Amino acid sequence: MNNYKYENIKRPVPPTRKAPPKPKMRFPLTAFAALVWVFCETLFYVLVGITSSGKTWLYLTLTGLSMGIFVGAVLELIRNLKARKIVGAVVLTVNALLFCTEYFVFRSFGNCMTIASIFMGAGGVATGFTSVALHLIFKGLWVIALFFLPLAIFLKFFDRLGPRRRKDVKPDIRIPVIKIVAALVLQLLCIGIISLGSTDRDKLSKKYNFDEAVHTFGLTNAFGLDFLNEAGGGSGIGDFDFSEDTQPKDTETEKAPETSDPSGTETGDAEPPKPVVYGKNEMNIDFAALAESAPSDAVAKVHSYVASLTPTSKNKYTGLFKGKNLILITAEAFSEEVIDKDRTPTLYRLATKGINFTDYYQPAWGGSTSTGEYSILMGLIPMAGVKSMQQTIGLNLYMTMGNQLMREGYNSLAFHNGSYTYYSRNKTHENFGYSKFIGMGNGMEEGVQQKWPESDLEMMQYTFDMYADKEPFSIYYMTVSGHCLYKWTGNSMSARNRDALEIQGIDASDTVKAYYAANLELEYGLKYLVEKLEEKGLADDTVIVISTDHYPYGLEKSESWKNDKDYLSELYGYEVKTPFERDHSRLIIWSGCLEDEEPIVVDTPTYSVDILPTLSNLFGAKFDSRLLVGRDVFSDAEPLVMWTNYTWLTDKGRYDARTSTFTPNEGVTVDDGYVKRITSIVGNKINFSKSVISLNYYNILFGNQ
């Protein structure tokens, strides 16, 4: 019985042992980060369509690996996993935002901008660009998603990145440190490879330009170079080439008067007329002596550079406009194509009855309107994008036309029919030599309807009486009617002038028609202005100067401007491929006193930086031609048009710095050292432009004068 009892006892069944879970696959954090940076660089280049050489792909790959390994190793040094995850997420978010921002900037303006320039121009979102920004973001959601994909992967699989944490084992910090060292070695290797080629090496500092750095080295490298150049006070300060062959040529120191006799005599017995000896446009400043007593080596080098230059000659046009009034206009997105005998008769009259410029350019300086204004007003190259204008705040701007004329007792005012604080114009423009700057928000709204964009005609009508009876006057207008977008809806000027007879019958797309319609408002404003000047008997004593701020980038094929095709090429009538084709425009210098004279034609290459020295000569002002980058177009100084990436154009040919290719004009041959000589001159002018701002150079020379 007892046996039965024990035999029937149910014994517990031991639990079935489950196989231990397989460890989750892990991935090195540094390898993940390295892939992220290489992925973002590659994606950016592919999306924006930058054509790059094999060297560029090598540069961005090495830098991408270096940056990724460095970030991953730094994250591994953070022992707290929660903190590591937060820091990693922040870093990847910032990285994605930078790449997205530069993508949209490139798609909008055709070039990349420094972060400082982007933020300084960001106020435009509140002044007419809100719909553009929202449209851009909506259309580019897929791009944003691609750049933020690494962040999503990081957050989703964070627990699988890096080695498994064991609480009983203290992390070995030597491994992350070794990785950091390896990252630095990779970057040094990249710099070493760059340094092997003189062309790319110069772009690191001497010829540094942010957009060019992006094209050549990749976006990550460009951000690093921008930081280093800013930390160093800007590259190229005082870095001049003093070799003799970098002298701009000005061969005409004297000029014979015109005569009907090719031999220079009317009769065989008469003596040839004595040549007219013109002086130089220079001031009584001993730059060589100043160099010896300069407070710093950088200042001494700038003095020595100026001393090495030959001042340009005065000429028969010197003082042609002495004592006359000046109305200087920077016309928003104006182009030569707007000028038409029937459609825009006032513009046609001003362009053909004054000084006729047939080969004029306004380079796209990488900063939109602000840099175009800067080049016109300062006569220097804007080397810091949008920040160029802000850098002038508090500086001595002795050489500007406004200040030159103000010293001669001119009444001066500056006007803008856009926001008066945009680009900090409320802080900059009075310093250019204007007693008051009036825009929308500090007075202009009293006479101009608040629309987008606002009317140039209404601005002219409202402001004319503020200065017309206060001769001599020096007036500056920055217009806005020609601003994009060029659509029948959303652009008040295009809509206002849609049914104007002037645009009927134009064989063009609606987008190009809308561009023409917007620019009709400038035509109407100028018509009013000229008529009022004639009515008051001021036309013969007033000079009107008109230049664009930049090419009509709102016509380019771009999601930013809601364009599904290249309307810029349609406007120009040819496919736009190079900056030479893109940046051509028209400069207008007119006065009623010229209308009955034979038109003065300037057929050599000219650009916006030439406006200031040319006007200084025409107005007979006391100025030193060596202190401006451009040339008086009536002197015999060599014609030169240049871009910030060292691309240039002369009367002999054109040089594309991106491809290191010189193309001579038809029938022109140049000597072997020509390209090197002009490129050195370009470098000197760029470095001088930087030096004037960074050293407040005009203040050193003129102080409180």
Secondary structure in CASP SS format (residue, H / E / C, confidence):
PFRMAT SS
TARGET T0000
AUTHOR 0000-0000-0000
METHOD secondary structure of the structure
MODEL  1
M C 1.00
N H 1.00
N H 1.00
Y H 1.00
K H 1.00
Y H 1.00
E H 1.00
N C 1.00
I C 1.00
K C 1.00
R C 1.00
P C 1.00
V C 1.00
P C 1.00
P C 1.00
T C 1.00
R C 1.00
K C 1.00
A C 1.00
P C 1.00
P C 1.00
K C 1.00
P C 1.00
K C 1.00
M C 1.00
R C 1.00
F E 1.00
P C 1.00
L H 1.00
T H 1.00
A H 1.00
F H 1.00
A H 1.00
A H 1.00
L H 1.00
V H 1.00
W H 1.00
V H 1.00
F H 1.00
C H 1.00
E H 1.00
T H 1.00
L H 1.00
F H 1.00
Y H 1.00
V H 1.00
L H 1.00
V H 1.00
G C 1.00
I C 1.00
T C 1.00
S C 1.00
S C 1.00
G H 1.00
K H 1.00
T H 1.00
W H 1.00
L H 1.00
Y H 1.00
L H 1.00
T H 1.00
L H 1.00
T H 1.00
G H 1.00
L H 1.00
S H 1.00
M H 1.00
G H 1.00
I H 1.00
F H 1.00
V H 1.00
G H 1.00
A H 1.00
V H 1.00
L H 1.00
E H 1.00
L C 1.00
I C 1.00
R C 1.00
N C 1.00
L H 1.00
K H 1.00
A H 1.00
R H 1.00
K H 1.00
I H 1.00
V H 1.00
G H 1.00
A H 1.00
V H 1.00
V H 1.00
L H 1.00
T H 1.00
V H 1.00
N H 1.00
A H 1.00
L H 1.00
L H 1.00
F H 1.00
C H 1.00
T H 1.00
E H 1.00
Y H 1.00
F H 1.00
V H 1.00
F H 1.00
R H 1.00
S H 1.00
F H 1.00
G C 1.00
N C 1.00
C C 1.00
M C 1.00
T C 1.00
I H 1.00
A H 1.00
S H 1.00
I H 1.00
F H 1.00
M H 1.00
G C 1.00
A H 1.00
G H 1.00
G H 1.00
V H 1.00
A H 1.00
T C 1.00
G C 1.00
F C 1.00
T H 1.00
S H 1.00
V H 1.00
A H 1.00
L H 1.00
H H 1.00
L H 1.00
I H 1.00
F H 1.00
K H 1.00
G C 1.00
L H 1.00
W H 1.00
V H 1.00
I H 1.00
A H 1.00
L H 1.00
F H 1.00
F H 1.00
L H 1.00
P H 1.00
L H 1.00
A H 1.00
I H 1.00
F H 1.00
L H 1.00
K H 1.00
F C 1.00
F H 1.00
D H 1.00
R H 1.00
L E 1.00
G C 1.00
P C 1.00
R C 1.00
R C 1.00
R C 1.00
K C 1.00
D C 1.00
V C 1.00
K C 1.00
P C 1.00
D C 1.00
I C 1.00
R H 1.00
I H 1.00
P H 1.00
V H 1.00
I H 1.00
K H 1.00
I H 1.00
V H 1.00
A H 1.00
A H 1.00
L H 1.00
V H 1.00
L H 1.00
Q H 1.00
L H 1.00
L H 1.00
C H 1.00
I H 1.00
G H 1.00
I H 1.00
I H 1.00
S H 1.00
L C 1.00
G C 1.00
S H 1.00
T H 1.00
D H 1.00
R H 1.00
D H 1.00
K C 1.00
L C 1.00
S C 1.00
K C 1.00
K C 1.00
Y C 1.00
N C 1.00
F H 1.00
D H 1.00
E H 1.00
A H 1.00
V H 1.00
H H 1.00
T H 1.00
F H 1.00
G C 1.00
L H 1.00
T H 1.00
N H 1.00
A H 1.00
F H 1.00
G H 1.00
L H 1.00
D H 1.00
F H 1.00
L H 1.00
N H 1.00
E H 1.00
A H 1.00
G C 1.00
G C 1.00
G C 1.00
S C 1.00
G C 1.00
I C 1.00
G C 1.00
D C 1.00
F C 1.00
D C 1.00
F C 1.00
S C 1.00
E H 1.00
D H 1.00
T H 1.00
Q C 1.00
P C 1.00
K C 1.00
D E 1.00
T C 1.00
E C 1.00
T C 1.00
E E 1.00
K E 1.00
A C 1.00
P C 1.00
E C 1.00
T C 1.00
S C 1.00
D C 1.00
P C 1.00
S C 1.00
G C 1.00
T C 1.00
E C 1.00
T C 1.00
G C 1.00
D C 1.00
A C 1.00
E C 1.00
P C 1.00
P C 1.00
K C 1.00
P C 1.00
V E 1.00
V E 1.00
Y C 1.00
G C 1.00
K E 1.00
N C 1.00
E C 1.00
M C 1.00
N C 1.00
I C 1.00
D C 1.00
F H 1.00
A H 1.00
A H 1.00
L H 1.00
A H 1.00
E H 1.00
S C 1.00
A C 1.00
P C 1.00
S C 1.00
D H 1.00
A H 1.00
V H 1.00
A H 1.00
K H 1.00
V H 1.00
H H 1.00
S H 1.00
Y H 1.00
V H 1.00
A H 1.00
S H 1.00
L C 1.00
T C 1.00
P C 1.00
T C 1.00
S E 1.00
K C 1.00
N C 1.00
K C 1.00
Y C 1.00
T C 1.00
G C 1.00
L C 1.00
F C 1.00
K C 1.00
G C 1.00
K C 1.00
N E 1.00
L E 1.00
I E 1.00
L E 1.00
I E 1.00
T E 1.00
A E 1.00
E C 1.00
A C 1.00
F C 1.00
S C 1.00
E H 1.00
E H 1.00
V H 1.00
I C 1.00
D C 1.00
K C 1.00
D C 1.00
R C 1.00
T C 1.00
P H 1.00
T H 1.00
L H 1.00
Y H 1.00
R H 1.00
L H 1.00
A H 1.00
T H 1.00
K C 1.00
G C 1.00
I E 1.00
N E 1.00
F E 1.00
T C 1.00
D C 1.00
Y E 1.00
Y E 1.00
Q C 1.00
P C 1.00
A C 1.00
W C 1.00
G C 1.00
G C 1.00
S H 1.00
T H 1.00
S H 1.00
T H 1.00
G H 1.00
E H 1.00
Y H 1.00
S H 1.00
I H 1.00
L H 1.00
M H 1.00
G C 1.00
L C 1.00
I C 1.00
P C 1.00
M C 1.00
A C 1.00
G C 1.00
V C 1.00
K H 1.00
S H 1.00
M H 1.00
Q H 1.00
Q C 1.00
T C 1.00
I C 1.00
G C 1.00
L C 1.00
N C 1.00
L C 1.00
Y C 1.00
M C 1.00
T C 1.00
M H 1.00
G H 1.00
N H 1.00
Q H 1.00
L H 1.00
M H 1.00
R H 1.00
E C 1.00
G C 1.00
Y C 1.00
N E 1.00
S E 1.00
L E 1.00
A E 1.00
F E 1.00
H E 1.00
N E 1.00
G E 1.00
S E 1.00
Y C 1.00
T C 1.00
Y H 1.00
Y H 1.00
S H 1.00
R H 1.00
N H 1.00
K H 1.00
T H 1.00
H H 1.00
E H 1.00
N H 1.00
F H 1.00
G C 1.00
Y C 1.00
S C 1.00
K C 1.00
F E 1.00
I E 1.00
G E 1.00
M E 1.00
G C 1.00
N C 1.00
G C 1.00
M H 1.00
E H 1.00
E H 1.00
G C 1.00
V C 1.00
Q C 1.00
Q C 1.00
K C 1.00
W C 1.00
P C 1.00
E C 1.00
S C 1.00
D H 1.00
L H 1.00
E H 1.00
M H 1.00
M H 1.00
Q H 1.00
Y H 1.00
T H 1.00
F H 1.00
D H 1.00
M H 1.00
Y C 1.00
A C 1.00
D C 1.00
K C 1.00
E C 1.00
P C 1.00
F E 1.00
S E 1.00
I E 1.00
Y E 1.00
Y E 1.00
M E 1.00
T C 1.00
V C 1.00
S C 1.00
G C 1.00
H C 1.00
C C 1.00
L C 1.00
Y C 1.00
K C 1.00
W C 1.00
T C 1.00
G C 1.00
N C 1.00
S H 1.00
M H 1.00
S H 1.00
A H 1.00
R H 1.00
N C 1.00
R C 1.00
D C 1.00
A C 1.00
L H 1.00
E H 1.00
I H 1.00
Q C 1.00
G C 1.00
I C 1.00
D C 1.00
A C 1.00
S C 1.00
D H 1.00
T H 1.00
V H 1.00
K H 1.00
A H 1.00
Y H 1.00
Y H 1.00
A H 1.00
A H 1.00
N H 1.00
L H 1.00
E H 1.00
L H 1.00
E H 1.00
Y H 1.00
G H 1.00
L H 1.00
K H 1.00
Y H 1.00
L H 1.00
V H 1.00
E H 1.00
K H 1.00
L H 1.00
E H 1.00
E H 1.00
K C 1.00
G C 1.00
L C 1.00
A H 1.00
D H 1.00
D H 1.00
T E 1.00
V E 1.00
I E 1.00
V E 1.00
I E 1.00
S E 1.00
T E 1.00
D C 1.00
H C 1.00
Y C 1.00
P C 1.00
Y H 1.00
G H 1.00
L H 1.00
E C 1.00
K C 1.00
S E 1.00
E C 1.00
S C 1.00
W C 1.00
K C 1.00
N E 1.00
D C 1.00
K C 1.00
D C 1.00
Y H 1.00
L H 1.00
S H 1.00
E H 1.00
L H 1.00
Y H 1.00
G C 1.00
Y C 1.00
E C 1.00
V C 1.00
K C 1.00
T C 1.00
P H 1.00
F H 1.00
E H 1.00
R H 1.00
D C 1.00
H E 1.00
S E 1.00
R C 1.00
L C 1.00
I E 1.00
I E 1.00
W E 1.00
S E 1.00
G H 1.00
C H 1.00
L H 1.00
E C 1.00
D C 1.00
E C 1.00
E C 1.00
P C 1.00
I E 1.00
V E 1.00
V E 1.00
D C 1.00
T C 1.00
P C 1.00
T E 1.00
Y E 1.00
S H 1.00
V H 1.00
D H 1.00
I H 1.00
L H 1.00
P H 1.00
T H 1.00
L H 1.00
S H 1.00
N H 1.00
L H 1.00
F C 1.00
G C 1.00
A C 1.00
K C 1.00
F C 1.00
D C 1.00
S H 1.00
R H 1.00
L H 1.00
L C 1.00
V C 1.00
G C 1.00
R C 1.00
D C 1.00
V C 1.00
F C 1.00
S C 1.00
D C 1.00
A E 1.00
E C 1.00
P C 1.00
L C 1.00
V E 1.00
M E 1.00
W C 1.00
T C 1.00
N C 1.00
Y C 1.00
T C 1.00
W E 1.00
L E 1.00
T C 1.00
D C 1.00
K C 1.00
G E 1.00
R E 1.00
Y E 1.00
D E 1.00
A C 1.00
R C 1.00
T C 1.00
S C 1.00
T E 1.00
F E 1.00
T E 1.00
P E 1.00
N C 1.00
E C 1.00
G C 1.00
V C 1.00
T C 1.00
V C 1.00
D C 1.00
D C 1.00
G C 1.00
Y H 1.00
V H 1.00
K H 1.00
R H 1.00
I H 1.00
T H 1.00
S H 1.00
I H 1.00
V H 1.00
G H 1.00
N H 1.00
K H 1.00
I H 1.00
N H 1.00
F H 1.00
S H 1.00
K H 1.00
S H 1.00
V H 1.00
I H 1.00
S H 1.00
L C 1.00
N C 1.00
Y H 1.00
Y H 1.00
N H 1.00
I H 1.00
L H 1.00
F H 1.00
G C 1.00
N C 1.00
Q C 1.00
END
